[in-house]
């Protein structure tokens, strides 16, 4: 079983940058696709970015060009670099894992972290 722990959230101003990290334990990290999802109050959890086990990346349209997902298999860690943050990016951000990582629906993700709050003030 894979355990995921996110870090790096916080309160920033619009236009600022933030980097989230998610470290995995217990499991063959390199064999998992890793995704970032977010959930704002009163809204459903939505896909933000994903990186497959072969490092193919996918992004939601709302973050393309602003967010970058990457992974370091030696550190069992996936990152989400968030630039040009907007108030609508405010949410709890979750890291999730699924073998391989070919689709990025919340329903197919196998393991979840506890989430980290990102608040962007305008």
Secondary structure as UniProt FT lines:
FT   STRAND          3..7
FT   STRAND          10..13
FT   TURN            14..15
FT   STRAND          18..25
FT   HELIX           29..31
FT   STRAND          32..39
FT   TURN            41..42
FT   STRAND          46..51
FT   TURN            53..54
FT   STRAND          57..59
FT   TURN            61..66
FT   STRAND          67..72
FT   HELIX           73..75
FT   STRAND          77..82
FT   HELIX           87..89
FT   STRAND          91..99
FT   HELIX           106..108
FT   STRAND          111..112
FT   STRAND          116..121
//
